[in-house]
Structures are given as C-alpha cells and as structure tokens.
Amino acid sequence: MSTLTRYFSFNSGETLSITYEDDDASGAYVNTESNIAELQRSISNNIVQSVFRIYVLYPDETIAYEIPPENIKSGGSYSENYQNGQRRSLSFTLYNFDGEYMPNINQFWVGTRLRFEMGLKLLSGHTIWFQKGIFIITSAAPSETPGSREVTISASDKFCLFESGRGILGSTYTIPVNTDIYGLVRSIQFIDTGNGYPLDTQPVLFNRALVNKRTQVEITKSAGDSLGGLLLEVATQMSAEVFYNSVGQLVFAPINEVTADVDKPILYHYDTNNGDISQLDFNLDYNNVVNRVIVIGTSSTGGTFTHTAVNDDPASPLCYQRIGYHTGEVITDSNIYAKHLARERADYELRNQLIMKSTISATILCNPFLEVNNLISISDEFFDLRRAKFLIQSIGCSLDFSNQMQISATNIKNLPFLT
C-alpha cells in the first residue's frame, strides 16, 4: 500500500492534511483540484461513507499501532471549537472483553498520545484520510457489567500539556523584557518533565510576520500558574492567536490575518433544497449581544493605552445605530503596551463577541474539509439566504456510521466593520 499526502494552509492558520492510499500511489484525489472538487460533489451526493481511525503513538509521535476499528464501540465523539489555546477533544470507548485495553503503565496511561483521522470511503473502496489532531489522554475509565467490559478514553489536544500537572509551575517564573519569543516558546516545549521526554518535540509554526518578535513587557507567573497561561500572554503581546493545528503543531498566527474573513476561501456551499442540511437553527442571544468593547492596556512606565471598538456599520443588523450601545466587559491587560495593540485586541474581542452571540447550528453530511474560523456559504429559501457566507465556530461528530456532522457558525454580514 502506497500513500500520498498533501497539505493545504489556510489564512486562519490551520492546516488541512489529505492522504490518499492506493496500491499504485496515483493519488488522483489529492493531486488535482478538479478531483478534490469531485470528492466534494461525492460528499454532497452522499455517495461516500465516513470512517475513522485512531493510532496510538510513541512519545516522539511516530505511530506505534492502529487500534483495530472493530474494537472501537460506535458512538464516540470528536469536537473542535474556535478559541485560543485548547481547541480539540476526542472521546471513544473500546471493547475490553479480555482486558487487552486495561490501562497500565504500558498503554493508555498518563501522557499517552493518540492521532485521530477522519476518512471518506469511496465507491471504489479506497479511502481519503484527513488528520484531525494529536491528542493526549486525559482520562481512562474501565467498566464491567454483566456481559460487557469496556474502557472509555477521553483526550484533548496537546495544549492541555501546558495546562495540566506537567504544565503547572512549581516556582515563580519571570520572562524579562526583550526576550526572543520564538526561542522562549521552543524552550517551553522542550522543558524536562522528569521522565526523559520534553512536552513537545514538534516544530512550532510561527507566522513570518511574528519572526524576531521580542517581549515588550516583563511577564511574571507565580507558583501554581500554568505554562498555558504564559503562552497566552506571549500571544497577546504579539497580537496573535495560539493553538494546535490538525497535524499537531503549535501555531502562532497574527490576529489581523486570522480575522481577515473576506480573504478566506469558501470551503463548501450548502443548499437546503439539495438536502445538504438536515436541520438548520438560528440562535440570537439578544440579552447578551455586544457591539462595543473597551480595552485598556498599561505600560511599565505608567502609560495607559485605551481603545474602544464599536460596530458602527449601518449594513450590520447589530450596529449601535439600530439597537443602541451594548457594551461588553471592559478588558484590562498589562500585556497591551501600545495603542495599536489596544486597537487590534478591541477589534478582535468585538468580533469574537458577535460570533458567540449570533449563531446558527446545522446538521450536515460529514465533511472533513471543514475547519473552524473558515467560511462556508448557505442557501435557504425560508431564512432568505442566498449563498450567505458563514464563519465556522465549532465542528462536532459522532464516531459512528451516521455520516453526519454538527456545526455552528455566524453570518459574516454581522461583521462587515472588520472586513
């Protein structure tokens, strides 16, 4: 069996990994855009079957073995949410009749790494695979009932390494002003955890706009704080998002790029008349809607940097001219040391508030091409949508044969003041 893998990078900072397996390694579906379009049409026509596979990894994230699909109970779950830090989670249950999956120091133990892939099985019998993350097992729960022995596994993406026990600081940790941030991040990844293995050996993806960035404000974390909190503060100083992508690499991407929604391609078009969506629901949180955000930053010299972001575009149904001012919680952050950072943070937080408070939820055919913070378009006569662009906020699916996926998204017409 030969394999061919292609990688696609999005403006959102995410990476799409597509692997084609075949006896002759022709790799047609990942070699040409026309055949990728054909694969997407097959999804729309519901002539592909969604499948899943889970690998157990060595500490260096090379593959140890694949868990046989017949040993995985139908009904686990995968989810992905658009947020800084941890984005992905995975849970599944294994049949454990003979105790072969009983957690012990040799398997399914503290720190065990998993790789999850979502696949589309073609009529030809071949499968196209999409990698959906590297995960750390966070809990294992063996159980026994009359006639049944199982183990339920829960896992989170690798950002949990910086927030769990191994990422908790045992003493005060200070990062001086003018520290090289890339070098700092790599040193955090390679911290000795006491068992001979670093937290993360994989390359960090630093957007080229962030190369050579240095800390402008001293960062001090106390004993009991987490390395995850430290990484989030570093990202704030660079005006960047930080998260793990689908292939298990830590990503730092500038806010002004990941929020440039008009520059993002439409990953898929859904039309309810074609049966692409089996359920479409709108949720408008009127009581908590926000169209004004105030950010206050302070410098080490005592200077204050303030910016107020307001949705003042008359084209937006949530602009203040239509509904009045709705102000969110005032954000104060000592890592905001300049006026431009206050402005970027305020715009970013206002966008996030509108995403969370005006969403649709939809049940769609399983589509591994989708990634959060990217666009789809929807047509629906009842809701008067004509190829309306929506920004994906969350993705979830069950590890079963339903061929369905749940997504939440927001109409970007609510965000024109940022585009």
N, C-alpha and C positions, 0 to 999 in steps of 0.2 A: 504494500500500500504506500503510495506516494502522496505527499501533501504540498500544497502551495498556499501561502498566507499573504494577504495584502493588508496594509494599514492605511486608514484614512484619518486625517486630522481635521477637527472642526474648530471654528472660531471660538467655540465655548471652552476650548482647552481639552476637550475629550478626544479619545482615540477609538476608532472603530476597527476591530480586528476580525477579518473574514478568512476562514480557512476552508479550502476545498480539498477533499480527499478522493482519490481515484487511482485505479490501477495503472493508468498511463500518465498521470500528473499533467493532463492537458489544462486543468484549472480554468476552463472556459468561463465559469460564472464569476470568477474574480479577476479575469484578465481584461475584460472589455466592459465598458459602461453599458452597452446595449444588452449584454446578458445579465448584468445586475438589474437593469430595468425589467427584463423578462422575469427574473426571480421575484421582483416586487409585484409584477402582474399575477404571478402564481399565488402570492400571498392574498391578493385581492380576490382572486377566483377561488380561494380556499381549496387549492389542489396540492398543498404541501401540508405535512404533519409536523407539528412542533415536537421536538425531543430535547432531552437534557443529558448532560454527563458531568460527573464530579470526579476530580482527581485528588488524591492525597499527595502532598508534596514533601520533598526533603526541605531542610531549613534554608537551603540556597534557592528554593523554589523550582528546582528541576522536578520532573514527575517521578514519584515513587511507584504509584499504580493507580489504575482507574477502579472506582467502586463499581462492581457489576450492576447494570441497570435493574436487573431482576431482583436485586437485594434492596432497592430503594422503594419504599412504600409510596404509592401515589398520594399526592396531596400536600407536599411541602410548599415552600413559598420563597420567592425572590422579590426584593423591593429595592428601589433606587429613588432617592429624594434630592432635589436641588437645594443644597446648602453647603456652607463652608464646613470643613472637617469631614466627619464620617458621613458617607452617602449611601452605602450599600449594605444590605443584610441578607442572610440566607438561612433557611431552616429546612430540615428534612428528617425523615425517620427511616431507620434501617431495620430490616428483619434480622433478628438475633437469636434464631432458634437454637443454634449450637454454641452460642456465646462467643462467636468469632469476632464480633464487633464490641465486645465488652471493653469499656475504656480502661486503659492501663498505661504505664509509662512508655510503652512501645507503640501505642496507637490511640488516636482521639484523646490526647492528653493536653495539658496546659501548653498553649503556643502552637499546636498543630495547625499547619497551613493547608488550605484547600484551594482548588481552582474550579470555578464554575463556568460551564459553557452552555449556551442555548443554541439549538440546531434546527434547521429546516430540512426535513426528509423529502426528497424529490420523487416524482413518479418513477424515475429511473432506478431508484433505490439508493442513490448517492445522497450524502448529507452535507449541507453547508453549515459550518460551525462558526459561532460568534462568541468570543471570550467576553465574560461579563464580570470579571473581577477576581482578585486574590483575597482570600478570607482567612481570618484567624478564629479558631473555635473558641467560643466564649462560654459554652456550657454543654454538658452531655448528660442525658437523663435516661439511664436504663430502666426498664419496667418489665414486669411479668404479671400476666393474668392467665387464667385457665385457657390453655391452647394458644397463647401468644407471648412471645418475648421480643421486645423491641428496644431500640436506642434512639432517642430524639436528640439531634445535634442542632445547635444554634451557633451562628458565626456572623462576624462583622468584618467590614473591610479593614485594611491594615492601619487606618488612622487610629483604631482602638488601641494599638500598641502604645501610642503616646498618651493615652488617657487612662489605661488600666494600671495594674500594680507595677509593671515594669516601667511605666512612664511617669510614676509619681516621684517627685524629688524628695530626697532624704535630708537635704540641707539647702540653705539659701543659694540661689543660682543667679549671678549677675552678668549681663551682657553689656560691655562698655559701648559708649558712643564710637562710631566709625569702625565697627566690626563688619568684616565682609560677610554678607548674609548667605551667599551660596556656600561658603566654607563652613559657616555656622550650622546650616541645615545638614550638610554632609556629616559633620561631627556628631550631630544628634542622632542621625541614622545609624552611625557606627558605634554608639555608646555600648560599652561592655556590660551586658546584663547579668553576668556572673556564671552563665552556663557555657561560655565559649562562643556564643553566637551573638552578633550585633542585632539591633532591632530590625534593620532593613538594609540589604546589600544592593538593591536595585537602583539604577540611575534616577536622579531627580530631574524632572523636566522643568527647566527654568526658561520661561519665555525670553526671547532675545532682548526685549525691552527692559528686562529686570537684571540682566547681567551687569556685574560690577556695582550693584546697589549695596549700600552700607547703612548700618543703623544710624539714625539721626537723634535718637533718644535712648537713654540708658533703660534697659529692661531688667527688672529685679523680680524674681519669683521666689517665694518662700517655701520652706519645707512643707510638704503636703500638696503643693501646687503640681500641675502636670506639664509635661513637655508639650502636650497638645495645646494647652493654653499659650505656651511660649511661641509655638509655630503660628498660632492665630494672630498674636501680637506682631510678629515679624511680618506677616502678610499685610496687616493693617498699615504698617509703616511704608510698605511698598505699594499700597493701594491695589492689592491683589487678592484673588481667591486662592485657596489651598485645598486640595482634595486628592484622593487616589483615583486614577482612571481605570478603565476596563481591563487593562493589561497589568495592573498592579504597580504603576509608577506614580510617585508623589509629584503632583503638578502645582506649580505656581504660575498663575495667569493674570495679567493686568485687568482690573475692573473695566477700564474703558474699552477693552477688546471683547471680553466675555458678555458685556451688556450691549454690544452693537448689534441689536436684533435685526435691523434692516439688512445687514450684510450677511446674514446666515441663510444657507440654502434651505428650501423646504424638503424635508426628508421623505414626506409621503402626503398624498392627498386623499382625504376620506369623504365619501359621499353617501349619505344615509339612503339615498334611492338605490344605490348599488348593494346595499346590505353590508357595507364596510363597518358600520357601527350598530351594535345590537341594543345599546342603551346610551342615551345622552342626557345628562342632568346639569343644570346650572345652579350655582350657589353664590349669591351676592350677600356678603356679610355687611349689611347697612350699618349696624350699630358700631362696628369696629373699623369701618373704612377710613383710610388715611390718605390725605392729599397734600399734607405739609409735614416736613421733617426738619428738625433743628439739630445741628451737630456743633459741639463746642470742643475745641482742642486747646491744649496748653503746651507751652514750650518750657525748657529748663530755665530760661531767662525770665520767665514770668509772663511772656506774651500770650495773648488769647486769640484764637482763630475760630471764627464762627461763620457758618453758612446755613441758610435756610433754603431748602429745595421745595418748590411748590408746583403742583400740577396746575398750570395756568393756561393750558392749550384748550381753546374753545372746542376743538374737534374731539376732545376726550369727554365721555359722559360723566367722568368723575372729577372734572376740573372744579376749582373753587367757585368759578363764576356760576356754575349750575347748582352746586349743592352746598356752597359755603365752605369755610375752612374747617377741616378735620385734622387736628394736629396729633401726631404720634408722640410716643415717649421721647423726651429730649435725651440725646446721646452725648455723653461726655467721655472723652478718651484722650489720655495723655500721649498716646502714640501718634496723634494728629498734630504735627508740629509746623504746618504751613497752611496757608489759605487754600491752595489748590487741593490739598488732601481733604480739607473740610468740605470743599465743594464736591469732590468725587465721592466721598463717603455719604454725603447727604443725598445725592442723586441715586446712588446705589441702594441705600436703605429705603428710599421712597419707592423705587422700582420693586424691591422685594415686598414691601407692604402691599402694594397694589396687586402683585402676583398672588399673595396669600388670601386677599380679601375679595377677589373676583375670579372665581374658577369654574371650570366645567369638569365633570367627571364622565368618563366614557368607557364602555366595554367594547374592545376591538378585537380583530383577529390577531393572533400572536405575530409580532413584528420585531425581530431582533435588531433591525436597522435603527430603531429609535433610541435616543439618548436624551437625558434631561438637559434643560437650558438650550434646546434646539427647537426648530419650528416644524409644525405640520400645518396643513390647511384643511378646512372643513366646509362642506356644502350641506345645507339642510334647509328645506323649504319652511318648515314650521317655525324655526328660530330665525328665519330670514338671513341665513348665512350663505354667502356666495364666495367660495374659496377664501374664506376669512382665515387669517394667519393666527395661530395659537402657539404660545411658548409652553413647552412641556415642563411641568413642575415635578411630577412623580410618575413612576412606572412600577407596576407590580404584576406578578403572575403566579399561578399555582403550578407546581411540578406534577402535572397530570397530562391527560390527553384531550383536554377540552379545546385546545387551540385558541384560547382566549387570553387577553391581557387587559389590565385596567390601567388607565392613565388619568392624570389630572393636568389641566393646562389653563392658561389665561389668554384672552383675546388681546393681541398687542395693540389694538386700537385704544385700549386704556392707557397705553404707554407712549403715545406719539411725542410727548415733550422730551423724551430721552433719545429719540431716533433721528 
